[in-house]
Amino acid sequence: MSLRKSCIDAYLLKNLLRFALLALFALSSASARQFVASDSLIGLQPDSLRPPRYKTRFIPFIGNLERSADSTSRRHSTQFVQSDAISAADLLWREPGVFIRDLGQPGQPIQLNIRGLDDRSAALLLDGRPLRDPITGRCNLYDIPIEYLDQIELENSSASLFAAPNSAGGTINLVSHQYDNVHPMTKLRFLQGPFGHILTDGIFAQNLSRGVNAMFGFQRLVTDGRFPNSQYDSWNIRARVRYNITENLNVWISDFYNKATTGLNGGIDPFNSPTLFDEVTAVVRDESTVQTVSRHDFTLGLVGKFLPDTTSRTKVLLYYSMIDREYSTGATQYTPPTFSDIQKSSLWGTKLEQQIDLSPLDIELGGEIERRIIQKGFFLPKLAETYSSAQARAIIRPFEWLSGESSARFESLRSDDALSWSLRVEGGITDWLSIWGGLSRSVRFPTIQELYWADSSLVRLGLPGKETHSVLEFGFQIKTTPLSVSLQGFKRRIDNAIVLRQAEIFNDTAEQYIMFFPQVDVQGIAADISMRFWRFALAGNFTYTDYRQQENSTQPFPRFASFSEFSYSDTFGDRVVDLKVAVRLKAISRHFGLQLIPEQLSFTQQNSALSPGFAMVDFYTVVRIGDAHVSLTWENPFGVNAMMVPYYPLLGRNVKLGVNWVFTD
């Protein structure tokens, strides 16, 4: 009995000691916590029982030339879904100084113009890699699905010269979405328009493992066309795998494929058509010409931060493009074409860019080499050429309110060298007012088509040489909370300008001339305004362009062009439903414009037909319900008859309905 009592006493004593030790430990911990809390410089140690916080390895802005655009910018994807745009051309219309030469039918060749220069002098990039056709120096914006894009960068300062060659007019960089999602994401878009116009787009993205993301997307765009032989049928397939090796090193590989078949009817015959704008009675000039273009773009990219300063970025791009174009005419339902031309071209290249932050000085260095090969073509010989360049850019900010930029590009092509440079100064006068000015001299090498295209109807009046662009520009911006106003003026002189001109537009066999003007002068003003009041918003731009050849005024571009939009937005049901109702206005003045040559996919100057000016109004609404955006558009409700290229009438009164839906998990 005494032994049992002794054991019980020992057990109680042991538990009492254990309790005392636990109490002492608790008191010491509380005291320690109180001491730590009183000192804000000492952090708490993490709980070892909790899983470590996930640390992302993704480097942002890997496809950008500059920093990412704000989500409220009209060039950001969050604003794309608030519109009914089907191509990047619809989005670029909103930019001051940009003019899109449209043929009125989805998929038809369009021409991009920036401040009086066409797309031969405007670089188009996708995540920093070039998209220009090696033969024509152009790119069809319908080939780039806007659902693939996160934002659009438009550069016409020294950043443009550094980013790409032949960018005297500016550089447009299309930045794709870079997903980093643990849960699967699916995005679907469907749009139905007039004359059998259907757009279907789908995207799937998900992280396969920590640091590895895969994306796949497709798009089908078709239309029967308003007029005979204006049908369009295209497929786009894109895929990308990105491996975030560390938080300072990302590598990706992407494949971008596009194939499109287009009917090229040559426009409406004005002599045999009762009216140009009636799709029932209008007669087209050509009912048998068709082209099929397939393009394959492959890119391997690396972006890293290898220097101690994490803002210094290294970027390497390896790319390969293969373009096939089959052009045929004279075919009927029962007979093969009377003429067919198969053009095969390709290019491969590499780009290296290095950013160095030496605050207040930022330096960017780069190099580029590109090999262009023409393998086959009826109008072109088999040839190959190599382009190479070295470029540098410096930005200095000696004061918070003042910055200066300078850039230089030395390039070599066809045993010929050229040096381009630019200077720019910007000053913040107040918190809401900034002014800037710039001076540049850049070079555009002639395209392969301008040099070597051999056609019986094409006459060269001399040997094409380099164009030299000298530009003086200035501008200011006023930016307050409800209002933003900007204005930019420019004066450009082009020495040895290469101009394609056609004798008349009514005859397919009319002679075309590649002419060289010792001097072409382009000057203008581009203004932009955006304002918000309560739930109303107003955004618009205005561009004036004066174009002179040897001091003779010509009108290949409208002197006045404007795009504006007035909208009302509201939220209902505890932010479950967002509503936007808008009216937009597109207006241009009369001009002679340019005539499309379908065989060459080029636009030529003509003085036979004057395209009258017009003002066209559209109404549209976008409703967000949960994760879906539903759009309804009433285009040209007043039935305005208009055209930009003779004789390709723009669409009349019609309705479009679309839905854009995002699924997660």
C-alpha positions as CSV (number, residue, x, y, z in Angstrom):
1,M,0.0,0.0,0.0
2,S,2.8,2.4,0.9
3,L,4.6,1.5,-2.3
4,R,1.5,2.3,-4.3
5,K,1.1,5.6,-2.5
6,S,4.8,6.5,-3.2
7,C,4.3,5.8,-6.9
8,I,1.2,8.1,-7.0
9,D,3.1,10.8,-5.2
10,A,6.0,10.5,-7.6
11,Y,3.6,10.7,-10.6
12,L,1.9,13.8,-9.2
13,L,5.2,15.4,-8.5
14,K,6.4,14.7,-12.1
15,N,3.2,16.2,-13.6
16,L,3.5,19.2,-11.3
17,L,7.1,19.9,-12.5
18,R,6.0,19.4,-16.1
19,F,3.2,22.0,-15.6
20,A,5.6,24.4,-14.0
21,L,8.1,24.1,-16.9
22,L,5.3,24.7,-19.4
23,A,4.1,27.8,-17.5
24,L,7.6,29.1,-17.3
25,F,8.0,28.6,-21.1
26,A,4.7,30.3,-21.8
27,L,5.7,33.3,-19.7
28,S,9.1,33.6,-21.4
29,S,7.5,33.3,-24.8
30,A,4.9,36.0,-24.0
31,S,7.7,38.2,-22.7
32,A,9.7,37.6,-25.9
33,R,6.7,38.4,-28.0
34,Q,6.1,41.6,-26.1
35,F,9.7,42.6,-26.6
36,V,9.7,41.8,-30.3
37,A,6.4,43.7,-30.8
38,S,7.8,46.8,-29.1
39,D,10.7,46.9,-31.7
40,S,9.5,47.4,-35.3
41,L,13.0,46.7,-36.6
42,I,12.9,43.0,-35.5
43,G,10.7,40.6,-37.5
44,L,9.1,37.5,-36.2
45,Q,10.6,34.1,-37.1
46,P,8.3,32.1,-39.4
47,D,6.4,29.2,-38.1
48,S,8.1,26.0,-39.2
49,L,4.8,24.2,-39.2
50,R,3.4,26.4,-42.0
51,P,4.3,25.7,-45.6
52,P,6.7,28.3,-47.2
53,R,5.0,31.0,-49.2
54,Y,5.0,30.3,-53.0
55,K,7.7,32.4,-54.7
56,T,6.9,33.2,-58.3
57,R,9.6,32.7,-60.9
58,F,7.9,34.6,-63.6
59,I,9.7,37.7,-65.1
60,P,7.1,40.3,-66.1
61,F,7.2,42.4,-69.3
62,I,9.3,39.8,-71.2
63,G,7.6,40.7,-74.5
64,N,7.6,44.5,-74.0
65,L,9.8,47.1,-75.5
66,E,9.1,49.4,-72.5
67,R,7.2,48.8,-69.2
68,S,3.8,47.4,-69.2
69,A,0.9,49.7,-70.1
70,D,-1.6,50.6,-67.5
71,S,-4.8,48.5,-67.5
72,T,-6.9,51.6,-68.1
73,S,-5.0,52.3,-71.3
74,R,-7.0,51.7,-74.5
75,R,-4.0,49.6,-75.7
76,H,-4.5,47.1,-72.9
77,S,-6.4,43.9,-73.2
78,T,-8.8,44.8,-70.3
79,Q,-10.1,47.5,-72.7
80,F,-10.1,45.2,-75.7
81,V,-13.0,43.2,-74.3
82,Q,-14.9,46.5,-73.9
83,S,-15.1,46.9,-77.7
84,D,-16.2,44.8,-80.6
85,A,-12.8,44.9,-82.4
86,I,-11.9,41.8,-84.5
87,S,-8.4,42.8,-85.5
88,A,-5.5,45.0,-84.4
89,A,-6.5,47.4,-87.1
90,D,-9.7,48.2,-85.3
91,L,-7.7,49.0,-82.1
92,L,-5.0,51.1,-83.9
93,W,-7.7,53.4,-85.4
94,R,-8.0,54.9,-82.0
95,E,-4.4,56.2,-82.0
96,P,-3.6,59.7,-83.1
97,G,-1.6,59.9,-86.3
98,V,-2.6,56.4,-87.4
99,F,-4.7,55.8,-90.5
100,I,-5.9,52.4,-91.7
101,R,-6.6,52.0,-95.4
102,D,-9.6,49.6,-95.4
103,L,-11.2,47.7,-98.2
104,G,-14.5,47.2,-96.4
105,Q,-14.4,43.4,-96.1
106,P,-12.8,41.3,-93.2
107,G,-9.6,39.7,-94.4
108,Q,-9.0,41.9,-97.4
109,P,-5.5,43.5,-97.6
110,I,-5.3,46.6,-95.5
111,Q,-2.6,49.3,-95.3
112,L,-1.3,50.7,-92.0
113,N,-0.2,54.4,-92.2
114,I,1.5,56.3,-89.4
115,R,2.0,60.1,-89.7
116,G,2.1,60.1,-93.5
117,L,4.1,56.9,-94.0
118,D,2.8,53.5,-95.1
119,D,3.7,50.1,-93.5
120,R,6.9,49.8,-95.5
121,S,8.3,52.4,-93.1
122,A,6.6,51.1,-89.9
123,A,8.0,48.1,-88.1
124,L,5.6,45.5,-86.8
125,L,6.8,43.1,-84.1
126,L,5.3,40.3,-82.0
127,D,6.9,40.2,-78.5
128,G,9.9,41.9,-80.1
129,R,10.4,39.6,-83.1
130,P,9.7,40.9,-86.6
131,L,6.6,40.0,-88.6
132,R,7.3,41.8,-91.9
133,D,7.0,39.9,-95.1
134,P,10.6,39.7,-96.6
135,I,9.3,40.4,-100.1
136,T,6.9,43.3,-99.6
137,G,7.9,44.6,-96.2
138,R,4.3,44.5,-95.1
139,C,2.1,42.4,-92.8
140,N,-1.7,41.7,-92.7
141,L,-3.1,42.7,-89.3
142,Y,-5.9,40.2,-89.7
143,D,-3.2,37.5,-89.2
144,I,-2.8,38.5,-85.5
145,P,-5.8,37.5,-83.3
146,I,-6.4,40.2,-80.7
147,E,-7.4,37.5,-78.2
148,Y,-3.7,36.5,-78.2
149,L,-2.6,40.0,-77.2
150,D,-2.2,41.5,-73.8
151,Q,-1.4,45.0,-75.0
152,I,-0.1,47.0,-78.0
153,E,2.9,49.2,-77.8
154,L,3.2,52.1,-80.3
155,E,6.6,53.8,-80.3
156,N,7.6,56.7,-82.5
157,S,10.4,58.1,-80.3
158,S,14.0,56.9,-80.0
159,A,12.7,53.6,-78.7
160,S,11.3,53.0,-82.2
161,L,14.7,53.3,-83.9
162,F,16.3,51.1,-81.3
163,A,13.7,48.3,-81.5
164,A,13.6,47.6,-85.3
165,P,14.9,48.6,-88.7
166,N,12.8,50.5,-91.3
167,S,10.9,52.2,-88.5
168,A,11.0,55.8,-89.7
169,G,7.2,56.0,-89.1
170,G,7.2,54.1,-85.8
171,T,7.3,50.7,-84.3
172,I,4.2,48.7,-83.3
173,N,5.0,45.8,-80.9
174,L,2.1,43.4,-80.2
175,V,2.6,41.9,-76.8
176,S,1.1,38.5,-76.2
177,H,-0.4,37.3,-72.9
178,Q,2.2,35.6,-70.7
179,Y,0.1,33.3,-68.4
180,D,1.3,32.1,-65.0
181,N,-1.9,30.3,-63.7
182,V,-1.9,27.3,-61.4
183,H,-5.5,26.5,-62.2
184,P,-6.6,25.9,-65.8
185,M,-7.9,28.8,-67.8
186,T,-10.1,28.6,-70.9
187,K,-11.2,31.6,-72.9
188,L,-13.7,31.5,-75.8
189,R,-14.9,34.1,-78.2
190,F,-17.6,34.0,-80.8
191,L,-18.8,36.8,-83.1
192,Q,-21.4,36.8,-85.8
193,G,-21.5,39.5,-88.4
194,P,-23.1,40.2,-91.8
195,F,-22.6,38.2,-95.0
196,G,-21.6,35.0,-93.2
197,H,-18.9,36.7,-91.1
198,I,-18.1,34.4,-88.2
199,L,-15.1,34.6,-85.8
200,T,-14.4,31.8,-83.3
201,D,-11.4,31.9,-81.0
202,G,-10.3,29.6,-78.1
203,I,-7.4,29.7,-75.7
204,F,-6.3,27.2,-73.0
205,A,-3.5,27.9,-70.5
206,Q,-2.2,26.2,-67.4
207,N,0.9,25.6,-65.4
208,L,2.1,22.1,-65.9
209,S,4.4,22.2,-63.0
210,R,6.1,24.8,-60.9
211,G,7.7,27.2,-63.3
212,V,6.3,25.6,-66.5
213,N,3.3,27.1,-68.3
214,A,1.7,25.9,-71.5
215,M,-0.7,27.8,-73.8
216,F,-2.6,26.7,-76.8
217,G,-5.0,28.7,-79.0
218,F,-6.9,28.7,-82.3
219,Q,-9.0,31.1,-84.3
220,R,-11.2,30.6,-87.3
221,L,-12.3,33.7,-89.2
222,V,-14.6,33.4,-92.3
223,T,-16.9,35.5,-94.4
224,D,-18.8,35.1,-97.7
225,G,-18.1,38.7,-98.5
226,R,-20.5,41.5,-99.5
227,F,-19.6,41.3,-103.2
228,P,-18.7,38.3,-105.4
229,N,-15.2,36.9,-105.0
230,S,-14.5,38.6,-101.7
231,Q,-14.7,35.5,-99.5
232,Y,-12.2,35.0,-96.7
233,D,-11.3,31.8,-94.8
234,S,-8.5,31.7,-92.3
235,W,-7.1,29.5,-89.5
236,N,-4.7,30.5,-86.8
237,I,-3.0,28.0,-84.5
238,R,-0.6,29.2,-81.8
239,A,1.2,27.4,-79.0
240,R,3.8,28.3,-76.4
241,V,5.6,26.7,-73.5
242,R,7.5,28.9,-71.1
243,Y,9.9,27.6,-68.4
244,N,10.6,29.9,-65.5
245,I,13.9,28.3,-64.5
246,T,14.5,30.7,-61.7
247,E,13.0,34.1,-60.7
248,N,15.8,35.6,-62.8
249,L,15.7,33.4,-65.9
250,N,12.8,32.6,-68.2
251,V,12.9,30.6,-71.5
252,W,10.1,30.0,-73.9
253,I,9.4,28.5,-77.3
254,S,6.4,29.5,-79.4
255,D,4.8,28.3,-82.7
256,F,2.5,30.7,-84.6
257,Y,0.8,29.4,-87.7
258,N,-1.7,31.2,-90.0
259,K,-3.3,30.1,-93.3
260,A,-5.8,32.3,-95.2
261,T,-7.6,32.1,-98.5
262,T,-8.9,35.3,-100.0
263,G,-10.9,36.2,-103.1
264,L,-9.4,39.3,-104.8
265,N,-12.1,40.8,-107.0
266,G,-10.3,44.0,-107.9
267,G,-13.1,46.2,-106.6
268,I,-16.3,47.3,-108.3
269,D,-16.5,48.1,-112.0
270,P,-17.8,51.7,-112.1
271,F,-18.8,51.5,-115.8
272,N,-20.9,48.3,-115.6
273,S,-22.5,48.8,-112.1
274,P,-25.7,50.9,-111.6
275,T,-24.4,51.8,-108.2
276,L,-21.2,51.0,-106.3
277,F,-22.9,50.4,-103.0
278,D,-25.6,47.8,-103.9
279,E,-24.3,44.3,-103.5
280,V,-27.0,42.9,-105.7
281,T,-26.4,44.9,-108.8
282,A,-22.8,45.9,-108.4
283,V,-20.4,44.1,-110.8
284,V,-16.8,43.3,-109.7
285,R,-13.9,43.6,-112.0
286,D,-12.5,40.1,-111.4
287,E,-14.4,37.0,-110.3
288,S,-11.6,34.5,-110.6
289,T,-8.5,35.7,-108.7
290,V,-7.7,33.9,-105.4
291,Q,-4.7,33.9,-103.2
292,T,-3.8,31.5,-100.4
293,V,-1.1,32.6,-97.9
294,S,0.3,30.3,-95.2
295,R,2.8,31.6,-92.7
296,H,4.7,29.8,-90.0
297,D,6.6,31.7,-87.3
298,F,8.8,29.9,-84.8
299,T,10.4,31.7,-81.9
300,L,12.8,30.7,-79.1
301,G,13.3,33.4,-76.5
302,L,15.3,33.9,-73.3
303,V,15.0,36.7,-70.8
304,G,17.2,37.0,-67.7
305,K,18.4,39.3,-65.0
306,F,22.1,38.4,-64.6
307,L,23.4,41.7,-63.2
308,P,23.1,42.7,-59.6
309,D,20.5,45.3,-60.4
310,T,17.2,43.5,-61.0
311,T,16.0,46.2,-63.4
312,S,18.7,45.3,-65.9
313,R,17.4,42.8,-68.4
314,T,19.0,40.6,-70.9
315,K,16.9,39.3,-73.8
316,V,17.8,36.9,-76.6
317,L,15.5,36.0,-79.5
318,L,16.0,33.3,-82.2
319,Y,13.3,33.3,-84.8
320,Y,12.4,31.6,-88.1
321,S,9.6,32.4,-90.5
322,M,8.3,30.6,-93.6
323,I,5.8,32.3,-95.9
324,D,4.1,30.6,-98.9
325,R,1.8,32.6,-101.2
326,E,-0.1,31.1,-104.1
327,Y,-1.8,33.6,-106.5
328,S,-4.0,32.3,-109.3
329,T,-6.4,33.9,-111.7
330,G,-8.7,32.7,-114.6
331,A,-10.1,29.7,-112.8
332,T,-13.8,28.7,-113.3
333,Q,-15.9,26.0,-111.7
334,Y,-14.9,23.6,-114.4
335,T,-11.4,24.8,-115.6
336,P,-8.1,25.3,-113.9
337,P,-6.5,28.8,-113.5
338,T,-5.0,30.4,-116.6
339,F,-2.2,31.8,-114.5
340,S,-0.6,30.7,-111.2
341,D,2.3,32.1,-109.2
342,I,3.8,30.4,-106.2
343,Q,6.0,32.5,-104.0
344,K,8.1,30.9,-101.3
345,S,10.2,32.9,-98.9
346,S,11.7,32.5,-95.5
347,L,13.8,34.3,-93.0
348,W,15.7,33.5,-89.8
349,G,17.4,35.8,-87.4
350,T,18.6,36.5,-83.9
351,K,18.3,39.6,-81.7
352,L,20.2,40.4,-78.5
353,E,19.3,43.3,-76.1
354,Q,20.9,44.2,-72.9
355,Q,19.6,46.8,-70.5
356,I,21.9,48.4,-67.9
357,D,20.6,50.6,-65.1
358,L,23.2,53.1,-63.9
359,S,20.8,55.5,-62.3
360,P,20.3,58.3,-63.4
361,L,21.5,56.8,-66.7
362,D,19.8,53.9,-68.4
363,I,21.7,52.2,-71.3
364,E,20.4,49.7,-73.8
365,L,22.6,47.8,-76.2
366,G,21.6,45.5,-79.0
367,G,22.6,43.6,-82.1
368,E,20.6,41.9,-84.8
369,I,21.3,39.6,-87.8
370,E,18.7,38.4,-90.3
371,R,18.9,36.1,-93.3
372,R,16.2,36.5,-96.0
373,I,15.8,33.9,-98.7
374,I,13.5,33.9,-101.8
375,Q,13.2,30.3,-102.9
376,K,10.7,30.5,-105.7
377,G,8.5,32.9,-107.6
378,F,7.3,33.8,-111.1
379,F,8.1,37.5,-110.7
380,L,11.1,37.1,-108.6
381,P,14.5,35.5,-109.0
382,K,16.0,33.1,-106.5
383,L,18.1,35.2,-104.1
384,A,19.3,35.6,-100.6
385,E,20.5,38.5,-98.5
386,T,21.8,39.2,-95.0
387,Y,20.9,42.2,-92.8
388,S,22.9,43.1,-89.7
389,S,22.8,45.9,-87.3
390,A,24.2,47.2,-84.0
391,Q,22.2,49.7,-81.9
392,A,22.4,51.6,-78.7
393,R,20.1,53.8,-76.7
394,A,20.7,56.0,-73.6
395,I,18.2,57.7,-71.3
396,I,19.4,60.1,-68.7
397,R,17.3,61.7,-66.0
398,P,19.5,64.4,-64.3
399,F,16.4,65.8,-62.5
400,E,13.1,64.3,-61.6
401,W,11.4,66.7,-64.1
402,L,13.8,66.3,-67.0
403,S,14.8,63.4,-69.2
404,G,16.8,63.0,-72.4
405,E,17.0,60.2,-74.9
406,S,19.4,59.4,-77.7
407,S,19.7,56.3,-79.9
408,A,21.8,55.2,-82.9
409,R,21.5,52.2,-85.3
410,F,24.3,51.2,-87.6
411,E,23.1,48.7,-90.2
412,S,24.3,46.9,-93.3
413,L,22.4,45.3,-96.2
414,R,23.4,44.4,-99.8
415,S,26.9,45.7,-99.3
416,D,25.6,49.1,-98.3
417,D,25.8,50.7,-94.8
418,A,23.7,53.3,-93.1
419,L,23.7,55.2,-89.8
420,S,20.4,56.3,-88.2
421,W,20.1,58.4,-85.0
422,S,17.6,60.3,-82.9
423,L,17.5,62.7,-80.0
424,R,14.6,63.5,-77.7
425,V,14.2,65.8,-74.6
426,E,11.1,65.8,-72.3
427,G,10.4,68.1,-69.4
428,G,7.7,68.1,-66.7
429,I,6.8,71.8,-66.3
430,T,4.2,71.0,-63.6
431,D,2.6,67.9,-62.2
432,W,0.0,68.1,-65.0
433,L,1.9,69.5,-67.9
434,S,4.9,68.1,-69.9
435,I,6.5,69.1,-73.1
436,W,8.9,67.3,-75.4
437,G,10.8,67.7,-78.7
438,G,12.8,65.4,-80.9
439,L,15.1,65.3,-83.9
440,S,16.0,62.2,-85.9
441,R,17.5,61.0,-89.1
442,S,16.8,57.4,-90.2
443,V,17.1,55.2,-93.3
444,R,14.8,52.8,-95.1
445,F,16.3,50.3,-97.4
446,P,14.2,49.4,-100.5
447,T,12.2,46.1,-100.3
448,I,13.0,43.0,-102.3
449,Q,9.8,43.7,-104.3
450,E,10.9,47.3,-105.1
451,L,14.3,46.0,-106.3
452,Y,13.7,42.8,-108.1
453,W,10.0,42.3,-109.0
454,A,9.9,41.7,-112.8
455,D,6.5,42.3,-114.5
456,S,5.8,43.5,-118.0
457,S,3.6,46.2,-116.7
458,L,6.1,47.5,-114.1
459,V,8.6,50.1,-115.1
460,R,11.5,51.4,-113.0
461,L,12.5,54.9,-113.6
462,G,16.0,54.5,-112.1
463,L,17.6,52.2,-109.6
464,P,16.1,52.2,-106.1
465,G,18.3,53.5,-103.3
466,K,18.0,54.2,-99.6
467,E,15.3,56.6,-98.4
468,T,16.5,59.1,-95.8
469,H,14.0,60.5,-93.4
470,S,14.8,63.7,-91.4
471,V,12.2,64.5,-88.8
472,L,11.6,67.4,-86.4
473,E,8.8,66.9,-83.9
474,F,7.4,68.5,-80.8
475,G,4.5,68.0,-78.5
476,F,2.9,68.5,-75.1
477,Q,0.6,66.6,-72.8
478,I,-1.9,67.9,-70.1
479,K,-2.9,65.2,-67.7
480,T,-5.2,65.6,-64.8
481,T,-7.6,63.3,-63.1
482,P,-10.6,63.8,-65.3
483,L,-8.9,65.1,-68.4
484,S,-6.0,64.2,-70.7
485,V,-5.0,66.2,-73.7
486,S,-1.9,65.6,-76.0
487,L,-0.7,67.2,-79.2
488,Q,2.2,66.4,-81.4
489,G,3.4,68.2,-84.5
490,F,6.0,66.8,-87.0
491,K,7.8,67.9,-90.1
492,R,9.4,65.2,-92.2
493,R,11.6,65.4,-95.3
494,I,12.2,62.2,-97.3
495,D,15.2,62.2,-99.7
496,N,15.2,59.7,-102.6
497,A,11.6,58.7,-101.8
498,I,10.4,55.5,-103.5
499,V,6.9,55.9,-104.9
500,L,4.8,53.4,-106.8
501,R,2.4,55.1,-109.2
502,Q,-0.2,53.7,-111.7
503,A,-1.2,55.3,-114.9
504,E,-4.9,54.6,-114.5
505,I,-7.1,52.4,-112.2
506,F,-9.6,51.1,-114.8
507,N,-7.2,48.8,-116.6
508,D,-5.4,45.9,-115.0
509,T,-2.7,46.1,-117.7
510,A,-2.0,49.8,-117.2
511,E,1.7,50.5,-116.6
512,Q,2.9,51.0,-113.1
513,Y,6.0,53.1,-112.3
514,I,8.5,52.9,-109.5
515,M,9.5,56.5,-109.2
516,F,12.1,58.2,-107.2
517,F,11.5,61.8,-105.9
518,P,14.5,63.7,-104.7
519,Q,12.4,65.2,-102.0
520,V,9.0,64.5,-100.4
521,D,7.7,66.6,-97.5
522,V,5.2,65.4,-95.0
523,Q,4.0,67.6,-92.1
524,G,1.1,67.4,-89.7
525,I,-0.5,67.6,-86.3
526,A,-2.0,64.8,-84.3
527,A,-4.1,65.5,-81.2
528,D,-5.7,63.2,-78.7
529,I,-8.2,63.9,-75.9
530,S,-9.8,61.8,-73.2
531,M,-12.2,63.0,-70.5
532,R,-14.3,61.3,-67.8
533,F,-17.2,62.9,-66.0
534,W,-19.3,60.8,-63.6
535,R,-20.2,57.7,-65.7
536,F,-19.6,59.3,-69.0
537,A,-16.3,59.1,-71.0
538,L,-15.2,60.9,-74.1
539,A,-12.1,59.8,-76.2
540,G,-11.1,61.0,-79.6
541,N,-8.2,62.0,-81.9
542,F,-7.7,64.2,-84.8
543,T,-4.9,64.1,-87.4
544,Y,-3.9,66.6,-90.1
545,T,-1.5,65.5,-92.8
546,D,0.0,67.5,-95.6
547,Y,1.9,65.5,-98.3
548,R,4.0,67.1,-101.0
549,Q,6.2,65.7,-103.8
550,Q,8.7,68.1,-105.1
551,E,6.7,70.9,-103.5
552,N,3.6,69.8,-105.4
553,S,0.6,69.0,-103.1
554,T,-0.8,65.6,-103.6
555,Q,-3.5,63.7,-101.6
556,P,-2.6,60.1,-101.2
557,F,-3.7,60.5,-97.6
558,P,-6.7,62.4,-96.3
559,R,-5.7,65.8,-94.9
560,F,-8.1,65.3,-92.0
561,A,-8.9,62.0,-90.2
562,S,-10.6,61.6,-86.9
563,F,-11.9,58.8,-84.6
564,S,-13.9,59.5,-81.5
565,E,-16.1,57.7,-79.0
566,F,-18.6,58.8,-76.4
567,S,-19.7,56.2,-73.8
568,Y,-21.7,55.6,-70.7
569,S,-20.8,52.9,-68.1
570,D,-22.6,51.6,-65.1
571,T,-22.7,48.7,-62.7
572,F,-25.7,46.8,-61.5
573,G,-26.5,44.0,-59.0
574,D,-23.6,44.4,-56.6
575,R,-21.1,44.5,-59.5
576,V,-22.4,41.3,-61.1
577,V,-23.4,43.2,-64.3
578,D,-21.3,45.9,-66.0
579,L,-22.9,47.9,-68.8
580,K,-21.2,50.1,-71.4
581,V,-23.2,51.9,-74.2
582,A,-21.2,53.8,-76.7
583,V,-21.4,55.8,-80.0
584,R,-18.3,56.2,-82.1
585,L,-17.5,58.4,-85.1
586,K,-15.0,57.8,-87.9
587,A,-14.4,60.7,-90.3
588,I,-12.0,61.4,-93.1
589,S,-11.7,64.1,-95.7
590,R,-11.6,63.5,-99.5
591,H,-8.4,62.3,-101.1
592,F,-7.2,60.4,-104.1
593,G,-5.9,57.6,-102.0
594,L,-4.1,54.6,-103.3
595,Q,-5.1,51.8,-105.6
596,L,-4.6,48.2,-104.7
597,I,-2.6,46.0,-107.0
598,P,-3.8,42.5,-105.9
599,E,-1.0,40.7,-107.9
600,Q,1.7,42.5,-105.8
601,L,-0.3,43.2,-102.6
602,S,0.9,46.8,-103.0
603,F,-0.9,50.1,-103.1
604,T,-0.1,52.7,-105.8
605,Q,-0.7,56.4,-106.2
606,Q,-3.4,57.4,-108.7
607,N,-5.1,60.7,-109.7
608,S,-8.1,59.4,-111.6
609,A,-10.7,58.9,-108.9
610,L,-11.2,61.1,-106.0
611,S,-12.7,59.4,-102.9
612,P,-15.1,61.7,-101.2
613,G,-14.9,62.4,-97.5
614,F,-17.4,60.8,-95.1
615,A,-18.4,60.7,-91.5
616,M,-19.7,57.3,-90.2
617,V,-21.4,56.6,-86.9
618,D,-21.6,53.2,-85.1
619,F,-23.6,52.3,-82.0
620,Y,-22.5,49.4,-79.7
621,T,-23.0,48.1,-76.2
622,V,-20.9,45.6,-74.1
623,V,-22.5,43.9,-71.1
624,R,-20.3,42.0,-68.6
625,I,-22.2,39.2,-66.8
626,G,-20.0,37.4,-64.5
627,D,-17.0,36.3,-66.6
628,A,-18.7,36.8,-69.9
629,H,-18.7,39.9,-72.1
630,V,-21.6,40.2,-74.6
631,S,-21.4,42.8,-77.4
632,L,-24.0,44.1,-79.8
633,T,-23.0,46.5,-82.5
634,W,-25.1,48.4,-85.0
635,E,-22.7,49.6,-87.7
636,N,-23.4,52.5,-90.0
637,P,-27.1,52.8,-89.0
638,F,-27.6,55.8,-91.3
639,G,-26.4,53.8,-94.3
640,V,-23.5,56.2,-95.3
641,N,-22.0,55.3,-98.6
642,A,-18.2,55.5,-98.2
643,M,-14.9,54.1,-99.5
644,M,-11.2,54.6,-98.8
645,V,-9.8,52.8,-101.8
646,P,-11.3,53.1,-105.3
647,Y,-13.5,51.1,-105.9
648,Y,-13.9,49.1,-102.6
649,P,-17.1,50.3,-100.8
650,L,-17.1,50.1,-97.0
651,L,-19.8,48.1,-95.3
652,G,-23.3,49.5,-95.2
653,R,-25.9,49.1,-92.4
654,N,-25.4,45.9,-90.4
655,V,-25.5,44.2,-87.0
656,K,-22.8,42.2,-85.1
657,L,-23.3,40.1,-82.0
658,G,-20.5,38.6,-80.0
659,V,-19.6,36.9,-76.7
660,N,-16.3,36.7,-74.9
661,W,-16.1,34.2,-72.0
662,V,-13.4,33.2,-69.6
663,F,-13.6,30.0,-67.6
664,T,-11.2,29.2,-64.7
665,D,-10.8,25.9,-62.7
